[in-house]
């Protein structure tokens, strides 16, 4: 994955990660490179893109997402993006990486939130 250094846009990397997740790519070196690339650039990405990438990597159980999950968890207190289901996916991914705070957990455990998720499912 030598070409990872030439990637400049998060949208491209998000597309690659989406495809790799769907294809269940398990090559550790590929994911190590993705983890390095995303970790170096995670502070400058829009919340929605960062959240999506953490969710995708968490869905596959890739430990390489832990760095960006911790960055996302620091931003969660500032931003809450997307709809209820998106937020639930973000909270699940943060819990997978052990990068979650009590406030985020409580936000998905209240009755109103559960009703919102069920209504939109």
N, CA, C and O of each residue as an XYZ file, in Angstrom:
484
protein
N       0.838     -1.177      0.000
C       0.000      0.000      0.000
C       0.880      1.236      0.000
O       0.645      2.178      0.757
N       1.872      1.227     -0.836
C       2.820      2.335     -0.913
C       2.162      3.622     -1.353
O       2.671      4.696     -1.032
N       1.045      3.567     -2.080
C       0.375      4.750     -2.580
C      -0.408      5.516     -1.536
O      -0.954      6.573     -1.852
N      -0.488      5.044     -0.328
C      -1.272      5.706      0.714
C      -0.735      7.108      0.983
O      -1.510      8.012      1.293
N       0.558      7.301      0.870
C       1.151      8.614      1.100
C       0.716      9.651      0.091
O       0.764     10.847      0.379
N       0.291      9.222     -1.091
C      -0.134     10.169     -2.112
C      -1.601     10.556     -1.967
O      -2.080     11.439     -2.679
N      -2.309      9.914     -1.067
C      -3.716     10.252     -0.832
C      -3.776     11.587     -0.104
O      -3.006     11.829      0.826
N      -4.688     12.447     -0.524
C      -4.795     13.751      0.118
C      -6.201     14.057      0.621
O      -6.366     14.900      1.502
N      -7.208     13.392      0.083
C      -8.576     13.725      0.453
C      -9.210     12.635      1.321
O      -9.104     11.445      1.025
N      -9.867     13.068      2.393
C     -10.562     12.130      3.265
C     -11.660     11.392      2.534
O     -11.938     10.230      2.833
N     -12.290     12.059      1.572
C     -13.375     11.394      0.843
C     -12.848     10.182      0.083
O     -13.536      9.165     -0.004
N     -11.647     10.272     -0.463
C     -11.049      9.126     -1.160
C     -10.745      7.988     -0.186
O     -11.028      6.823     -0.465
N     -10.174      8.340      0.940
C      -9.816      7.328      1.933
C     -11.079      6.699      2.518
O     -11.130      5.494      2.761
N     -12.088      7.528      2.738
C     -13.369      6.994      3.243
C     -13.954      5.989      2.251
O     -14.479      4.953      2.660
N     -13.870      6.282      0.961
C     -14.360      5.361     -0.070
C     -13.576      4.057     -0.044
O     -14.162      2.978     -0.131
N     -12.253      4.149      0.075
C     -11.406      2.953      0.135
C     -11.761      2.115      1.364
O     -11.909      0.897      1.270
N     -11.895      2.773      2.511
C     -12.221      2.051      3.740
C     -13.598      1.400      3.622
O     -13.794      0.274      4.079
N     -14.546      2.099      3.015
C     -15.884      1.527      2.813
C     -15.802      0.258      1.974
O     -16.409     -0.758      2.313
N     -15.049      0.321      0.878
C     -14.888     -0.861      0.016
C     -14.168     -1.987      0.750
O     -14.592     -3.141      0.685
N     -13.090     -1.660      1.442
C     -12.336     -2.686      2.168
C     -13.202     -3.340      3.244
O     -13.081     -4.537      3.505
N     -14.078     -2.543      3.868
C     -14.978     -3.091      4.889
C     -15.975     -4.047      4.256
O     -16.218     -5.138      4.770
N     -16.549     -3.629      3.137
C     -17.512     -4.499      2.442
C     -16.862     -5.782      1.952
O     -17.463     -6.855      2.005
N     -15.633     -5.663      1.474
C     -14.914     -6.828      0.944
C     -14.248     -7.635      2.046
O     -13.674     -8.691      1.779
N     -14.317     -7.145      3.294
C     -13.717     -7.823      4.448
C     -12.207     -8.033      4.254
O     -11.675     -9.104      4.544
N     -11.535     -6.994      3.761
C     -10.087     -7.045      3.586
C      -9.438     -7.182      4.959
O      -9.719     -6.398      5.866
N      -8.588     -8.163      5.105
C      -8.000     -8.466      6.419
C      -6.480     -8.317      6.462
O      -5.861     -8.649      7.473
N      -5.879     -7.833      5.404
C      -4.432     -7.681      5.363
C      -3.993     -6.655      6.407
O      -4.323     -5.474      6.300
N      -3.258     -7.104      7.404
C      -2.854     -6.235      8.509
C      -2.010     -5.050      8.065
O      -2.143     -3.963      8.628
N      -1.148     -5.228      7.075
C      -0.296     -4.130      6.608
C      -1.140     -3.030      5.963
O      -0.872     -1.843      6.151
N      -2.147     -3.424      5.213
C      -3.047     -2.438      4.598
C      -3.717     -1.609      5.691
O      -3.749     -0.381      5.606
N      -4.243     -2.263      6.701
C      -4.928     -1.544      7.782
C      -3.953     -0.742      8.628
O      -4.317      0.312      9.150
N      -2.735     -1.213      8.775
C      -1.722     -0.431      9.510
C      -1.458      0.879      8.793
O      -1.386      1.937      9.418
N      -1.314      0.802      7.460
C      -1.087      2.022      6.668
C      -2.282      2.973      6.739
O      -2.108      4.187      6.852
N      -3.481      2.425      6.674
C      -4.679      3.257      6.791
C      -4.730      3.907      8.173
O      -5.054      5.089      8.295
N      -4.413      3.139      9.205
C      -4.387      3.681     10.562
C      -3.384      4.812     10.709
O      -3.674      5.824     11.347
N      -2.211      4.644     10.125
C      -1.198      5.708     10.177
C      -1.667      6.952      9.444
O      -1.549      8.064      9.959
N      -2.202      6.767      8.237
C      -2.663      7.903      7.425
C      -3.764      8.664      8.144
O      -3.707      9.889      8.256
N      -4.762      7.944      8.629
C      -5.886      8.616      9.283
C      -5.470      9.259     10.601
O      -5.946     10.342     10.938
N      -4.587      8.604     11.348
C      -4.126      9.156     12.611
C      -3.382     10.465     12.452
O      -3.508     11.356     13.292
N      -2.607     10.593     11.381
C      -1.846     11.826     11.136
C      -2.734     12.979     10.698
O      -2.350     14.141     10.832
N      -3.914     12.675     10.177
C      -4.763     13.711      9.602
C      -6.111     13.878     10.311
O      -6.959     14.639      9.845
N      -6.314     13.195     11.404
C      -7.630     13.152     12.046
C      -8.070     14.471     12.677
O      -9.266     14.685     12.874
N      -7.149     15.338     12.989
C      -7.532     16.602     13.628
C      -8.135     17.602     12.647
O      -8.778     18.566     13.064
N      -7.935     17.382     11.351
C      -8.372     18.349     10.350
C      -9.553     17.883      9.514
O      -9.876     18.510      8.505
N     -10.193     16.813      9.905
C     -11.279     16.240      9.106
C     -12.629     16.653      9.691
O     -12.767     16.802     10.906
N     -13.629     16.838      8.815
C     -14.966     17.121      9.338
C     -15.457     15.980     10.236
O     -15.140     14.813     10.010
N     -16.234     16.344     11.253
C     -16.734     15.379     12.228
C     -17.435     14.202     11.551
O     -17.208     13.049     11.918
N     -18.274     14.486     10.577
C     -19.051     13.440      9.905
C     -18.141     12.405      9.244
O     -18.394     11.205      9.352
N     -17.086     12.855      8.562
C     -16.152     11.929      7.907
C     -15.361     11.125      8.935
O     -15.167      9.920      8.780
N     -14.910     11.801      9.977
C     -14.148     11.102     11.014
C     -15.014     10.040     11.688
O     -14.568      8.917     11.923
N     -16.241     10.404     11.991
C     -17.159      9.465     12.614
C     -17.423      8.263     11.709
O     -17.444      7.125     12.179
N     -17.622      8.508     10.418
C     -17.881      7.415      9.475
C     -16.702      6.453      9.401
O     -16.892      5.237      9.374
N     -15.496      6.986      9.367
C     -14.303      6.137      9.269
C     -14.129      5.309     10.551
O     -13.805      4.124     10.483
N     -14.343      5.928     11.708
C     -14.256      5.181     12.972
C     -15.304      4.073     12.983
O     -15.019      2.948     13.395
N     -16.517      4.392     12.529
C     -17.582      3.385     12.492
C     -17.213      2.226     11.578
O     -17.407      1.067     11.943
N     -16.690      2.521     10.409
C     -16.323      1.464      9.459
C     -15.218      0.570     10.014
O     -15.303     -0.655      9.937
N     -14.187      1.191     10.570
C     -13.081      0.405     11.115
C     -13.533     -0.399     12.330
O     -13.090     -1.529     12.535
N     -14.418      0.190     13.133
C     -14.957     -0.528     14.283
C     -15.822     -1.711     13.867
O     -15.812     -2.756     14.517
N     -16.581     -1.538     12.762
C     -17.413     -2.635     12.258
C     -16.585     -3.870     11.926
O     -17.038     -5.000     12.108
N     -15.376     -3.645     11.440
C     -14.492     -4.769     11.104
C     -13.653     -5.225     12.294
O     -12.961     -6.241     12.227
N     -13.724     -4.465     13.380
C     -12.943     -4.830     14.555
C     -11.466     -4.526     14.395
O     -10.621     -5.195     14.990
N     -11.149     -3.512     13.588
C      -9.748     -3.163     13.343
C      -9.214     -2.286     14.474
O      -9.730     -1.194     14.711
N      -8.204     -2.751     15.155
C      -7.619     -1.989     16.265
C      -6.924     -0.722     15.773
O      -6.675      0.191     16.560
N      -6.610     -0.658     14.485
C      -5.922      0.501     13.929
C      -6.761      1.771     14.021
O      -6.236      2.870     13.840
N      -8.040      1.639     14.296
C      -8.902      2.805     14.424
C      -8.877      3.441     15.798
O      -9.548      4.449     16.020
N      -8.118      2.878     16.728
C      -8.143      3.392     18.102
C      -7.628      4.823     18.215
O      -8.150      5.596     19.019
N      -6.627      5.191     17.439
C      -6.091      6.556     17.496
C      -7.142      7.564     17.073
O      -7.363      8.564     17.755
N      -7.791      7.299     15.943
C      -8.792      8.262     15.489
C     -10.061      8.197     16.340
O     -10.792      9.184     16.429
N     -10.329      7.056     16.961
C     -11.476      6.968     17.874
C     -11.253      7.874     19.081
O     -12.192      8.518     19.549
N     -10.035      7.931     19.587
C      -9.775      8.798     20.738
C      -9.879     10.268     20.337
O     -10.319     11.096     21.135
N      -9.481     10.596     19.115
C      -9.638     11.975     18.619
C     -11.118     12.294     18.454
O     -11.569     13.382     18.813
N     -11.874     11.339     17.910
C     -13.314     11.532     17.750
C     -13.986     11.722     19.103
O     -14.865     12.571     19.245
N     -13.584     10.948     20.085
C     -14.228     11.046     21.404
C     -14.013     12.425     22.025
O     -14.880     12.910     22.752
N     -12.871     13.067     21.753
C     -12.635     14.416     22.269
C     -13.529     15.428     21.565
O     -13.913     16.440     22.151
N     -13.859     15.151     20.299
C     -14.701     16.070     19.538
C     -16.183     15.834     19.779
O     -16.998     16.717     19.509
N     -16.545     14.670     20.277
C     -17.954     14.344     20.500
C     -18.599     15.349     21.439
O     -19.767     15.697     21.266
N     -17.858     15.815     22.423
C     -18.440     16.753     23.369
C     -18.748     18.093     22.700
O     -19.533     18.882     23.227
N     -18.142     18.352     21.555
C     -18.374     19.605     20.849
C     -19.427     19.472     19.750
O     -20.146     20.428     19.459
N     -19.517     18.306     19.150
C     -20.380     18.119     17.994
C     -21.156     16.816     18.122
O     -20.659     15.834     18.673
N     -22.354     16.822     17.618
C     -23.141     15.595     17.530
C     -23.706     15.586     16.119
O     -24.615     16.354     15.804
N     -23.169     14.722     15.275
C     -23.543     14.787     13.873
C     -24.544     13.747     13.448
O     -24.666     12.688     14.063
N     -25.263     14.061     12.386
C     -26.133     13.095     11.745
C     -27.419     12.811     12.496
O     -27.796     13.526     13.425
N     -28.064     11.773     12.078
C     -29.326     11.380     12.687
C     -29.071     10.454     13.879
O     -27.927     10.155     14.220
N     -30.158     10.012     14.497
C     -30.044      9.194     15.710
C     -29.292      7.890     15.461
O     -28.470      7.481     16.280
N     -29.569      7.239     14.335
C     -28.894      5.974     14.042
C     -27.398      6.185     13.818
O     -26.583      5.368     14.249
N     -27.038      7.267     13.151
C     -25.621      7.611     12.972
C     -24.946      7.820     14.320
O     -23.842      7.334     14.564
N     -25.636      8.558     15.195
C     -25.085      8.813     16.517
C     -24.913      7.506     17.291
O     -23.900      7.308     17.962
N     -25.897      6.619     17.199
C     -25.805      5.320     17.870
C     -24.606      4.533     17.354
O     -23.876      3.937     18.145
N     -24.390      4.522     16.039
C     -23.230      3.841     15.458
C     -21.930      4.434     15.974
O     -20.977      3.706     16.250
N     -21.889      5.753     16.104
C     -20.683      6.411     16.625
C     -20.424      5.986     18.060
O     -19.289      5.673     18.419
N     -21.459      5.972     18.879
C     -21.305      5.581     20.285
C     -20.853      4.124     20.388
O     -19.993      3.800     21.207
N     -21.425      3.249     19.567
C     -21.015      1.833     19.576
C     -19.538      1.714     19.199
O     -18.792      0.974     19.840
N     -19.117      2.435     18.168
C     -17.712      2.372     17.743
C     -16.785      2.922     18.819
O     -15.730      2.346     19.085
N     -17.168      4.023     19.434
C     -16.331      4.569     20.511
C     -16.224      3.593     21.673
O     -15.169      3.482     22.298
N     -17.308      2.889     21.962
C     -17.234      1.911     23.052
C     -16.349      0.733     22.670
O     -15.652      0.180     23.521
N     -16.368      0.341     21.388
C     -15.480     -0.729     20.919
C     -14.021     -0.358     21.180
O     -13.221     -1.197     21.594
N     -13.687      0.905     20.933
C     -12.310      1.359     21.116
C     -12.033      1.850     22.541
O     -10.953      2.376     22.812
N     -12.984      1.685     23.439
C     -12.853      2.145     24.833
C     -12.511      3.625     24.899
O     -11.710      4.056     25.729
N     -13.131      4.399     24.010
C     -12.883      5.839     23.948
C     -14.174      6.614     24.192
O     -14.427      7.627     23.540
N     -14.976      6.143     25.116
C     -16.294      6.740     25.320
C     -16.416      7.300     26.726
O     -15.812      6.797     27.674
N     -17.214      8.353     26.834
C     -17.453      8.930     28.152
C     -18.887      8.631     28.597
O     -19.726      8.209     27.802
N     -19.142      8.857     29.868
C     -20.456      8.555     30.431
C     -21.571      9.341     29.755
O     -22.661      8.814     29.536
N     -21.301     10.592     29.425
C     -22.317     11.435     28.803
C     -22.781     10.851     27.476
O     -23.975     10.864     27.178
N     -21.849     10.341     26.679
C     -22.207      9.741     25.392
C     -23.018      8.466     25.585
O     -23.976      8.213     24.854
N     -22.629      7.669     26.571
C     -23.383      6.440     26.859
C     -24.808      6.792     27.277
O     -25.776      6.212     26.785
N     -24.916      7.741     28.185
C     -26.239      8.133     28.671
C     -27.110      8.716     27.564
O     -28.334      8.592     27.606
N     -26.490      9.347     26.579
C     -27.260      9.972     25.502
C     -28.019      8.949     24.658
O     -29.040      9.287     24.058
N     -27.539      7.706     24.601
C     -28.225      6.683     23.807
C     -29.072      5.747     24.666
O     -29.780      4.892     24.134
N     -29.008      5.900     25.975
C     -29.762      5.025     26.854
C     -31.066      5.646     27.349
O     -31.832      4.991     28.056
N     -31.324      6.891     26.990
C     -32.557      7.503     27.464
C     -33.734      7.134     26.557
O     -33.557      6.828     25.378
N     -34.919      7.170     27.126
C     -36.134      6.718     26.445
C     -36.405      7.504     25.147
O     -36.773      6.913     24.132
N     -36.227      8.799     25.180
C     -36.503      9.632     23.996
C     -35.595      9.249     22.828
O     -36.043      9.189     21.683
N     -34.334      8.992     23.115
C     -33.401      8.606     22.056
C     -33.783      7.251     21.469
O     -33.780      7.079     20.250
N     -34.107      6.304     22.318
C     -34.493      4.966     21.854
C     -35.737      5.062     20.971
O     -35.821      4.397     19.939
N     -36.694      5.884     21.374
C     -37.906      6.077     20.561
C     -37.558      6.683     19.200
O     -38.128      6.288     18.183
N     -36.633      7.632     19.177
C     -36.218      8.257     17.924
C     -35.564      7.232     16.988
O     -35.848      7.224     15.790
N     -34.703      6.378     17.518
C     -34.058      5.344     16.715
C     -35.101      4.371     16.168
O     -35.069      4.023     14.988
N     -36.013      3.936     17.014
C     -37.044      2.999     16.591
C     -37.979      3.619     15.545
O     -38.423      2.933     14.624
N     -38.271      4.890     15.686
C     -39.154      5.557     14.735
C     -38.505      5.719     13.365
O     -39.195      5.749     12.346
N     -37.178      5.825     13.343
C     -36.465      6.045     12.084
C     -35.907      4.756     11.480
O     -35.227      4.802     10.455
N     -36.181      3.617     12.097
C     -35.653      2.342     11.606
C     -36.606      1.673     10.657
O     -36.315      0.589     10.151
